[in-house]
Amino acid sequence: MFLPQWVGVPDDAGGYVYLDATPRPDLLIDLFGEPARVTLGQHLGGGWWYVLPGN
């Protein structure tokens, strides 16, 4: 699940990702046009990550 904290115009976003398992290092998510690796984001605990474009 991806919950955007902000959305850029015309694309990109950043925000919170929830995973109910440990993400693989190669797992990419689509931040409304910009792919990002979950594991390069900030782990917040309880399955939540904060991910920004460029991660």
Stockholm file with secondary structure:
# STOCKHOLM 1.0

chainA/1-55         MFLPQWVGVPDDAGGYVYLDATPRPDLLIDLFGEPARVTLGQHLGGGWWYVLPGN
#=GR chainA/1-55 SS CEEEEEECSSSCEEEEEECSSCCCTTCEEESSSCEEEGGGSEEEETTEEEECTTC
#=GC SS_cons        CEEEEEECSSSCEEEEEECSSCCCTTCEEESSSCEEEGGGSEEEETTEEEECTTC
//
